[in-house]
Amino acid sequence: MRKEFKIEVVTEGALGTIFLGSSSLPIKKMEALMNQYGEQGWDVSFQLIEHRRLLLFWNRESAVITFSRNI
């Protein structure tokens, strides 16, 4: 049995990070993305949170979501 994988990255907004110092991950966007792939037969295989640099002084979080499905 073979598997197919797809990776999506969801990042918090840049404006909230710059003006407020931090913001949160867009949960509604993540839910919509997961529901969209779920309808197509994809399952969440792995998920992690990473910190990415934004310009010189700021960091923002990104959720890296790995989807998989059987071919």
PDB file with one MODEL, atoms N, CA, C and O in Angstrom:
MODEL        1
ATOM      1  N   MET A   1       0.848  -1.180   0.000  1.00  0.00           N
ATOM      2  CA  MET A   1       0.000   0.000   0.000  1.00  0.00           C
ATOM      3  C   MET A   1       0.896   1.246   0.000  1.00  0.00           C
ATOM      4  O   MET A   1       1.796   1.378   0.829  1.00  0.00           O
ATOM      5  N   ARG A   2       0.638   2.135  -0.924  1.00  0.00           N
ATOM      6  CA  ARG A   2       1.410   3.370  -1.027  1.00  0.00           C
ATOM      7  C   ARG A   2       0.658   4.519  -0.381  1.00  0.00           C
ATOM      8  O   ARG A   2      -0.570   4.507  -0.301  1.00  0.00           O
ATOM      9  N   LYS A   3       1.416   5.521   0.084  1.00  0.00           N
ATOM     10  CA  LYS A   3       0.826   6.716   0.679  1.00  0.00           C
ATOM     11  C   LYS A   3       1.267   7.940  -0.102  1.00  0.00           C
ATOM     12  O   LYS A   3       2.340   7.974  -0.704  1.00  0.00           O
ATOM     13  N   GLU A   4       0.409   8.932  -0.071  1.00  0.00           N
ATOM     14  CA  GLU A   4       0.686  10.222  -0.684  1.00  0.00           C
ATOM     15  C   GLU A   4       0.672  11.261   0.432  1.00  0.00           C
ATOM     16  O   GLU A   4      -0.179  11.198   1.320  1.00  0.00           O
ATOM     17  N   PHE A   5       1.590  12.205   0.402  1.00  0.00           N
ATOM     18  CA  PHE A   5       1.692  13.215   1.450  1.00  0.00           C
ATOM     19  C   PHE A   5       1.559  14.610   0.871  1.00  0.00           C
ATOM     20  O   PHE A   5       1.892  14.852  -0.290  1.00  0.00           O
ATOM     21  N   LYS A   6       1.064  15.527   1.698  1.00  0.00           N
ATOM     22  CA  LYS A   6       0.934  16.938   1.328  1.00  0.00           C
ATOM     23  C   LYS A   6       1.244  17.750   2.575  1.00  0.00           C
ATOM     24  O   LYS A   6       0.815  17.394   3.672  1.00  0.00           O
ATOM     25  N   ILE A   7       1.982  18.829   2.415  1.00  0.00           N
ATOM     26  CA  ILE A   7       2.368  19.674   3.547  1.00  0.00           C
ATOM     27  C   ILE A   7       1.804  21.072   3.339  1.00  0.00           C
ATOM     28  O   ILE A   7       1.922  21.645   2.256  1.00  0.00           O
ATOM     29  N   GLU A   8       1.190  21.616   4.383  1.00  0.00           N
ATOM     30  CA  GLU A   8       0.664  22.979   4.368  1.00  0.00           C
ATOM     31  C   GLU A   8       1.264  23.734   5.551  1.00  0.00           C
ATOM     32  O   GLU A   8       1.458  23.164   6.625  1.00  0.00           O
ATOM     33  N   VAL A   9       1.556  25.015   5.351  1.00  0.00           N
ATOM     34  CA  VAL A   9       2.092  25.870   6.406  1.00  0.00           C
ATOM     35  C   VAL A   9       1.100  26.999   6.645  1.00  0.00           C
ATOM     36  O   VAL A   9       0.738  27.725   5.720  1.00  0.00           O
ATOM     37  N   VAL A  10       0.662  27.141   7.898  1.00  0.00           N
ATOM     38  CA  VAL A  10      -0.259  28.208   8.290  1.00  0.00           C
ATOM     39  C   VAL A  10       0.507  29.118   9.252  1.00  0.00           C
ATOM     40  O   VAL A  10       0.997  28.663  10.285  1.00  0.00           O
ATOM     41  N   THR A  11       0.610  30.401   8.909  1.00  0.00           N
ATOM     42  CA  THR A  11       1.427  31.344   9.673  1.00  0.00           C
ATOM     43  C   THR A  11       0.554  32.428  10.279  1.00  0.00           C
ATOM     44  O   THR A  11      -0.429  32.862   9.678  1.00  0.00           O
ATOM     45  N   GLU A  12       0.931  32.865  11.496  1.00  0.00           N
ATOM     46  CA  GLU A  12       0.201  33.964  12.122  1.00  0.00           C
ATOM     47  C   GLU A  12       0.448  35.247  11.348  1.00  0.00           C
ATOM     48  O   GLU A  12       1.426  35.351  10.607  1.00  0.00           O
ATOM     49  N   GLY A  13      -0.425  36.213  11.516  1.00  0.00           N
ATOM     50  CA  GLY A  13      -0.360  37.452  10.757  1.00  0.00           C
ATOM     51  C   GLY A  13       0.844  38.311  11.090  1.00  0.00           C
ATOM     52  O   GLY A  13       1.264  38.378  12.245  1.00  0.00           O
ATOM     53  N   ALA A  14       1.398  38.961  10.092  1.00  0.00           N
ATOM     54  CA  ALA A  14       2.582  39.790  10.276  1.00  0.00           C
ATOM     55  C   ALA A  14       2.258  41.107  10.987  1.00  0.00           C
ATOM     56  O   ALA A  14       3.046  41.576  11.809  1.00  0.00           O
ATOM     57  N   LEU A  15       1.116  41.697  10.679  1.00  0.00           N
ATOM     58  CA  LEU A  15       0.775  42.988  11.291  1.00  0.00           C
ATOM     59  C   LEU A  15       0.586  42.874  12.803  1.00  0.00           C
ATOM     60  O   LEU A  15       1.048  43.732  13.555  1.00  0.00           O
ATOM     61  N   GLY A  16      -0.087  41.825  13.241  1.00  0.00           N
ATOM     62  CA  GLY A  16      -0.259  41.621  14.677  1.00  0.00           C
ATOM     63  C   GLY A  16       1.063  41.387  15.378  1.00  0.00           C
ATOM     64  O   GLY A  16       1.254  41.821  16.514  1.00  0.00           O
ATOM     65  N   THR A  17       1.969  40.708  14.713  1.00  0.00           N
ATOM     66  CA  THR A  17       3.286  40.452  15.288  1.00  0.00           C
ATOM     67  C   THR A  17       4.082  41.744  15.408  1.00  0.00           C
ATOM     68  O   THR A  17       4.732  41.980  16.426  1.00  0.00           O
ATOM     69  N   ILE A  18       4.036  42.580  14.375  1.00  0.00           N
ATOM     70  CA  ILE A  18       4.811  43.829  14.391  1.00  0.00           C
ATOM     71  C   ILE A  18       4.229  44.827  15.387  1.00  0.00           C
ATOM     72  O   ILE A  18       4.970  45.398  16.187  1.00  0.00           O
ATOM     73  N   PHE A  19       2.908  45.046  15.352  1.00  0.00           N
ATOM     74  CA  PHE A  19       2.312  46.086  16.178  1.00  0.00           C
ATOM     75  C   PHE A  19       2.029  45.651  17.612  1.00  0.00           C
ATOM     76  O   PHE A  19       2.084  46.478  18.522  1.00  0.00           O
ATOM     77  N   LEU A  20       1.729  44.376  17.834  1.00  0.00           N
ATOM     78  CA  LEU A  20       1.384  43.913  19.173  1.00  0.00           C
ATOM     79  C   LEU A  20       2.487  43.075  19.825  1.00  0.00           C
ATOM     80  O   LEU A  20       2.391  42.736  21.004  1.00  0.00           O
ATOM     81  N   GLY A  21       3.507  42.746  19.081  1.00  0.00           N
ATOM     82  CA  GLY A  21       4.588  41.939  19.628  1.00  0.00           C
ATOM     83  C   GLY A  21       4.376  40.453  19.393  1.00  0.00           C
ATOM     84  O   GLY A  21       5.337  39.689  19.299  1.00  0.00           O
ATOM     85  N   SER A  22       3.134  40.048  19.300  1.00  0.00           N
ATOM     86  CA  SER A  22       2.800  38.667  18.951  1.00  0.00           C
ATOM     87  C   SER A  22       1.319  38.612  18.628  1.00  0.00           C
ATOM     88  O   SER A  22       0.553  39.495  19.017  1.00  0.00           O
ATOM     89  N   SER A  23       0.930  37.588  17.928  1.00  0.00           N
ATOM     90  CA  SER A  23      -0.483  37.342  17.678  1.00  0.00           C
ATOM     91  C   SER A  23      -0.661  35.832  17.700  1.00  0.00           C
ATOM     92  O   SER A  23       0.304  35.102  17.928  1.00  0.00           O
ATOM     93  N   SER A  24      -1.850  35.360  17.473  1.00  0.00           N
ATOM     94  CA  SER A  24      -2.076  33.912  17.559  1.00  0.00           C
ATOM     95  C   SER A  24      -2.252  33.327  16.164  1.00  0.00           C
ATOM     96  O   SER A  24      -2.510  34.039  15.193  1.00  0.00           O
ATOM     97  N   LEU A  25      -2.104  32.016  16.097  1.00  0.00           N
ATOM     98  CA  LEU A  25      -2.317  31.325  14.831  1.00  0.00           C
ATOM     99  C   LEU A  25      -3.781  31.448  14.431  1.00  0.00           C
ATOM    100  O   LEU A  25      -4.652  31.431  15.300  1.00  0.00           O
ATOM    101  N   PRO A  26      -4.071  31.569  13.156  1.00  0.00           N
ATOM    102  CA  PRO A  26      -5.462  31.701  12.704  1.00  0.00           C
ATOM    103  C   PRO A  26      -6.187  30.352  12.781  1.00  0.00           C
ATOM    104  O   PRO A  26      -6.136  29.564  11.837  1.00  0.00           O
ATOM    105  N   ILE A  27      -6.857  30.092  13.898  1.00  0.00           N
ATOM    106  CA  ILE A  27      -7.510  28.815  14.162  1.00  0.00           C
ATOM    107  C   ILE A  27      -8.606  28.527  13.140  1.00  0.00           C
ATOM    108  O   ILE A  27      -8.728  27.398  12.665  1.00  0.00           O
ATOM    109  N   LYS A  28      -9.399  29.533  12.801  1.00  0.00           N
ATOM    110  CA  LYS A  28     -10.479  29.334  11.817  1.00  0.00           C
ATOM    111  C   LYS A  28      -9.912  28.920  10.461  1.00  0.00           C
ATOM    112  O   LYS A  28     -10.480  28.063   9.784  1.00  0.00           O
ATOM    113  N   LYS A  29      -8.797  29.525  10.065  1.00  0.00           N
ATOM    114  CA  LYS A  29      -8.165  29.172   8.798  1.00  0.00           C
ATOM    115  C   LYS A  29      -7.645  27.735   8.840  1.00  0.00           C
ATOM    116  O   LYS A  29      -7.757  27.003   7.856  1.00  0.00           O
ATOM    117  N   MET A  30      -7.073  27.331   9.985  1.00  0.00           N
ATOM    118  CA  MET A  30      -6.581  25.956  10.138  1.00  0.00           C
ATOM    119  C   MET A  30      -7.735  24.964  10.084  1.00  0.00           C
ATOM    120  O   MET A  30      -7.625  23.916   9.448  1.00  0.00           O
ATOM    121  N   GLU A  31      -8.844  25.288  10.751  1.00  0.00           N
ATOM    122  CA  GLU A  31     -10.024  24.412  10.730  1.00  0.00           C
ATOM    123  C   GLU A  31     -10.565  24.248   9.313  1.00  0.00           C
ATOM    124  O   GLU A  31     -10.880  23.137   8.885  1.00  0.00           O
ATOM    125  N   ALA A  32     -10.670  25.358   8.592  1.00  0.00           N
ATOM    126  CA  ALA A  32     -11.184  25.310   7.217  1.00  0.00           C
ATOM    127  C   ALA A  32     -10.271  24.470   6.328  1.00  0.00           C
ATOM    128  O   ALA A  32     -10.745  23.688   5.504  1.00  0.00           O
ATOM    129  N   LEU A  33      -8.964  24.636   6.499  1.00  0.00           N
ATOM    130  CA  LEU A  33      -8.002  23.874   5.712  1.00  0.00           C
ATOM    131  C   LEU A  33      -8.101  22.380   6.013  1.00  0.00           C
ATOM    132  O   LEU A  33      -8.100  21.557   5.097  1.00  0.00           O
ATOM    133  N   MET A  34      -8.188  22.032   7.295  1.00  0.00           N
ATOM    134  CA  MET A  34      -8.290  20.625   7.682  1.00  0.00           C
ATOM    135  C   MET A  34      -9.602  20.005   7.208  1.00  0.00           C
ATOM    136  O   MET A  34      -9.617  18.858   6.760  1.00  0.00           O
ATOM    137  N   ASN A  35     -10.696  20.747   7.304  1.00  0.00           N
ATOM    138  CA  ASN A  35     -11.981  20.236   6.814  1.00  0.00           C
ATOM    139  C   ASN A  35     -11.978  20.050   5.300  1.00  0.00           C
ATOM    140  O   ASN A  35     -12.539  19.082   4.785  1.00  0.00           O
ATOM    141  N   GLN A  36     -11.347  20.975   4.596  1.00  0.00           N
ATOM    142  CA  GLN A  36     -11.257  20.883   3.139  1.00  0.00           C
ATOM    143  C   GLN A  36     -10.497  19.624   2.729  1.00  0.00           C
ATOM    144  O   GLN A  36     -10.957  18.880   1.863  1.00  0.00           O
ATOM    145  N   TYR A  37      -9.346  19.381   3.340  1.00  0.00           N
ATOM    146  CA  TYR A  37      -8.574  18.186   3.005  1.00  0.00           C
ATOM    147  C   TYR A  37      -9.253  16.909   3.507  1.00  0.00           C
ATOM    148  O   TYR A  37      -9.143  15.859   2.874  1.00  0.00           O
ATOM    149  N   GLY A  38      -9.943  16.994   4.625  1.00  0.00           N
ATOM    150  CA  GLY A  38     -10.669  15.838   5.147  1.00  0.00           C
ATOM    151  C   GLY A  38     -11.751  15.368   4.193  1.00  0.00           C
ATOM    152  O   GLY A  38     -11.967  14.166   4.041  1.00  0.00           O
ATOM    153  N   GLU A  39     -12.432  16.308   3.550  1.00  0.00           N
ATOM    154  CA  GLU A  39     -13.463  15.948   2.570  1.00  0.00           C
ATOM    155  C   GLU A  39     -12.870  15.250   1.348  1.00  0.00           C
ATOM    156  O   GLU A  39     -13.560  14.490   0.668  1.00  0.00           O
ATOM    157  N   GLN A  40     -11.598  15.506   1.072  1.00  0.00           N
ATOM    158  CA  GLN A  40     -10.925  14.890  -0.066  1.00  0.00           C
ATOM    159  C   GLN A  40     -10.232  13.578   0.310  1.00  0.00           C
ATOM    160  O   GLN A  40      -9.549  12.979  -0.521  1.00  0.00           O
ATOM    161  N   GLY A  41     -10.404  13.128   1.559  1.00  0.00           N
ATOM    162  CA  GLY A  41      -9.849  11.855   1.977  1.00  0.00           C
ATOM    163  C   GLY A  41      -8.484  11.928   2.647  1.00  0.00           C
ATOM    164  O   GLY A  41      -7.866  10.892   2.891  1.00  0.00           O
ATOM    165  N   TRP A  42      -8.002  13.123   2.948  1.00  0.00           N
ATOM    166  CA  TRP A  42      -6.709  13.285   3.601  1.00  0.00           C
ATOM    167  C   TRP A  42      -6.865  13.187   5.112  1.00  0.00           C
ATOM    168  O   TRP A  42      -7.894  13.590   5.653  1.00  0.00           O
ATOM    169  N   ASP A  43      -5.862  12.660   5.798  1.00  0.00           N
ATOM    170  CA  ASP A  43      -5.795  12.601   7.258  1.00  0.00           C
ATOM    171  C   ASP A  43      -4.595  13.417   7.726  1.00  0.00           C
ATOM    172  O   ASP A  43      -3.584  13.499   7.028  1.00  0.00           O
ATOM    173  N   VAL A  44      -4.709  14.023   8.915  1.00  0.00           N
ATOM    174  CA  VAL A  44      -3.557  14.727   9.492  1.00  0.00           C
ATOM    175  C   VAL A  44      -2.602  13.669  10.016  1.00  0.00           C
ATOM    176  O   VAL A  44      -2.951  12.872  10.887  1.00  0.00           O
ATOM    177  N   SER A  45      -1.406  13.673   9.478  1.00  0.00           N
ATOM    178  CA  SER A  45      -0.404  12.684   9.859  1.00  0.00           C
ATOM    179  C   SER A  45       0.527  13.219  10.933  1.00  0.00           C
ATOM    180  O   SER A  45       0.925  12.482  11.834  1.00  0.00           O
ATOM    181  N   PHE A  46       0.875  14.496  10.843  1.00  0.00           N
ATOM    182  CA  PHE A  46       1.833  15.088  11.769  1.00  0.00           C
ATOM    183  C   PHE A  46       1.645  16.587  11.757  1.00  0.00           C
ATOM    184  O   PHE A  46       1.289  17.169  10.732  1.00  0.00           O
ATOM    185  N   GLN A  47       1.887  17.218  12.906  1.00  0.00           N
ATOM    186  CA  GLN A  47       1.761  18.668  12.989  1.00  0.00           C
ATOM    187  C   GLN A  47       2.796  19.184  13.972  1.00  0.00           C
ATOM    188  O   GLN A  47       3.015  18.584  15.024  1.00  0.00           O
ATOM    189  N   LEU A  48       3.434  20.298  13.631  1.00  0.00           N
ATOM    190  CA  LEU A  48       4.378  20.914  14.555  1.00  0.00           C
ATOM    191  C   LEU A  48       4.287  22.417  14.441  1.00  0.00           C
ATOM    192  O   LEU A  48       3.804  22.954  13.444  1.00  0.00           O
ATOM    193  N   ILE A  49       4.763  23.096  15.487  1.00  0.00           N
ATOM    194  CA  ILE A  49       4.796  24.547  15.527  1.00  0.00           C
ATOM    195  C   ILE A  49       6.254  24.974  15.450  1.00  0.00           C
ATOM    196  O   ILE A  49       7.091  24.488  16.211  1.00  0.00           O
ATOM    197  N   GLU A  50       6.555  25.885  14.530  1.00  0.00           N
ATOM    198  CA  GLU A  50       7.918  26.391  14.433  1.00  0.00           C
ATOM    199  C   GLU A  50       7.902  27.908  14.507  1.00  0.00           C
ATOM    200  O   GLU A  50       6.893  28.548  14.211  1.00  0.00           O
ATOM    201  N   HIS A  51       9.025  28.471  14.903  1.00  0.00           N
ATOM    202  CA  HIS A  51       9.174  29.925  14.975  1.00  0.00           C
ATOM    203  C   HIS A  51       9.995  30.368  13.785  1.00  0.00           C
ATOM    204  O   HIS A  51      11.087  29.855  13.539  1.00  0.00           O
ATOM    205  N   ARG A  52       9.458  31.328  13.048  1.00  0.00           N
ATOM    206  CA  ARG A  52      10.137  31.861  11.867  1.00  0.00           C
ATOM    207  C   ARG A  52      10.450  33.332  12.090  1.00  0.00           C
ATOM    208  O   ARG A  52       9.672  34.056  12.711  1.00  0.00           O
ATOM    209  N   ARG A  53      11.582  33.762  11.583  1.00  0.00           N
ATOM    210  CA  ARG A  53      11.974  35.162  11.728  1.00  0.00           C
ATOM    211  C   ARG A  53      11.155  36.030  10.785  1.00  0.00           C
ATOM    212  O   ARG A  53      10.886  35.659   9.642  1.00  0.00           O
ATOM    213  N   LEU A  54      10.764  37.199  11.293  1.00  0.00           N
ATOM    214  CA  LEU A  54      10.052  38.199  10.510  1.00  0.00           C
ATOM    215  C   LEU A  54      10.865  39.483  10.570  1.00  0.00           C
ATOM    216  O   LEU A  54      10.997  40.094  11.631  1.00  0.00           O
ATOM    217  N   LEU A  55      11.398  39.880   9.454  1.00  0.00           N
ATOM    218  CA  LEU A  55      12.267  41.047   9.367  1.00  0.00           C
ATOM    219  C   LEU A  55      13.452  40.886  10.326  1.00  0.00           C
ATOM    220  O   LEU A  55      14.025  39.800  10.398  1.00  0.00           O
ATOM    221  N   LEU A  56      13.828  41.918  11.051  1.00  0.00           N
ATOM    222  CA  LEU A  56      15.036  41.835  11.864  1.00  0.00           C
ATOM    223  C   LEU A  56      14.764  41.507  13.329  1.00  0.00           C
ATOM    224  O   LEU A  56      15.552  40.798  13.955  1.00  0.00           O
ATOM    225  N   PHE A  57      13.665  42.009  13.887  1.00  0.00           N
ATOM    226  CA  PHE A  57      13.461  41.937  15.332  1.00  0.00           C
ATOM    227  C   PHE A  57      12.346  41.010  15.785  1.00  0.00           C
ATOM    228  O   PHE A  57      12.243  40.745  16.983  1.00  0.00           O
ATOM    229  N   TRP A  58      11.512  40.507  14.894  1.00  0.00           N
ATOM    230  CA  TRP A  58      10.334  39.778  15.295  1.00  0.00           C
ATOM    231  C   TRP A  58      10.398  38.309  14.892  1.00  0.00           C
ATOM    232  O   TRP A  58      11.047  37.947  13.911  1.00  0.00           O
ATOM    233  N   ASN A  59       9.720  37.478  15.660  1.00  0.00           N
ATOM    234  CA  ASN A  59       9.516  36.068  15.324  1.00  0.00           C
ATOM    235  C   ASN A  59       8.021  35.826  15.286  1.00  0.00           C
ATOM    236  O   ASN A  59       7.268  36.458  16.027  1.00  0.00           O
ATOM    237  N   ARG A  60       7.591  34.925  14.437  1.00  0.00           N
ATOM    238  CA  ARG A  60       6.180  34.548  14.428  1.00  0.00           C
ATOM    239  C   ARG A  60       6.071  33.045  14.284  1.00  0.00           C
ATOM    240  O   ARG A  60       6.956  32.384  13.739  1.00  0.00           O
ATOM    241  N   GLU A  61       4.967  32.523  14.785  1.00  0.00           N
ATOM    242  CA  GLU A  61       4.752  31.079  14.771  1.00  0.00           C
ATOM    243  C   GLU A  61       4.105  30.633  13.467  1.00  0.00           C
ATOM    244  O   GLU A  61       3.327  31.359  12.849  1.00  0.00           O
ATOM    245  N   SER A  62       4.453  29.421  13.076  1.00  0.00           N
ATOM    246  CA  SER A  62       3.847  28.781  11.918  1.00  0.00           C
ATOM    247  C   SER A  62       3.506  27.352  12.302  1.00  0.00           C
ATOM    248  O   SER A  62       4.278  26.683  12.990  1.00  0.00           O
ATOM    249  N   ALA A  63       2.346  26.888  11.856  1.00  0.00           N
ATOM    250  CA  ALA A  63       1.965  25.490  12.044  1.00  0.00           C
ATOM    251  C   ALA A  63       2.245  24.759  10.742  1.00  0.00           C
ATOM    252  O   ALA A  63       1.727  25.135   9.690  1.00  0.00           O
ATOM    253  N   VAL A  64       3.061  23.720  10.809  1.00  0.00           N
ATOM    254  CA  VAL A  64       3.367  22.900   9.651  1.00  0.00           C
ATOM    255  C   VAL A  64       2.529  21.624   9.789  1.00  0.00           C
ATOM    256  O   VAL A  64       2.739  20.835  10.710  1.00  0.00           O
ATOM    257  N   ILE A  65       1.588  21.431   8.878  1.00  0.00           N
ATOM    258  CA  ILE A  65       0.643  20.319   8.959  1.00  0.00           C
ATOM    259  C   ILE A  65       0.928  19.364   7.807  1.00  0.00           C
ATOM    260  O   ILE A  65       0.946  19.772   6.646  1.00  0.00           O
ATOM    261  N   THR A  66       1.152  18.089   8.129  1.00  0.00           N
ATOM    262  CA  THR A  66       1.390  17.066   7.126  1.00  0.00           C
ATOM    263  C   THR A  66       0.137  16.199   6.998  1.00  0.00           C
ATOM    264  O   THR A  66      -0.319  15.602   7.972  1.00  0.00           O
ATOM    265  N   PHE A  67      -0.407  16.139   5.795  1.00  0.00           N
ATOM    266  CA  PHE A  67      -1.570  15.313   5.496  1.00  0.00           C
ATOM    267  C   PHE A  67      -1.103  14.081   4.739  1.00  0.00           C
ATOM    268  O   PHE A  67      -0.118  14.139   4.002  1.00  0.00           O
ATOM    269  N   SER A  68      -1.807  12.960   4.917  1.00  0.00           N
ATOM    270  CA  SER A  68      -1.486  11.739   4.179  1.00  0.00           C
ATOM    271  C   SER A  68      -2.779  11.028   3.780  1.00  0.00           C
ATOM    272  O   SER A  68      -3.822  11.195   4.414  1.00  0.00           O
ATOM    273  N   ARG A  69      -2.685  10.236   2.720  1.00  0.00           N
ATOM    274  CA  ARG A  69      -3.796   9.389   2.314  1.00  0.00           C
ATOM    275  C   ARG A  69      -3.231   8.223   1.507  1.00  0.00           C
ATOM    276  O   ARG A  69      -2.159   8.318   0.909  1.00  0.00           O
ATOM    277  N   ASN A  70      -3.972   7.135   1.505  1.00  0.00           N
ATOM    278  CA  ASN A  70      -3.577   5.951   0.746  1.00  0.00           C
ATOM    279  C   ASN A  70      -3.892   6.158  -0.725  1.00  0.00           C
ATOM    280  O   ASN A  70      -4.906   6.759  -1.079  1.00  0.00           O
ATOM    281  N   ILE A  71      -3.010   5.653  -1.577  1.00  0.00           N
ATOM    282  CA  ILE A  71      -3.211   5.753  -3.021  1.00  0.00           C
ATOM    283  C   ILE A  71      -3.847   4.470  -3.510  1.00  0.00           C
ATOM    284  O   ILE A  71      -4.110   4.327  -4.704  1.00  0.00           O
TER     285      ILE A  71
ENDMDL
END
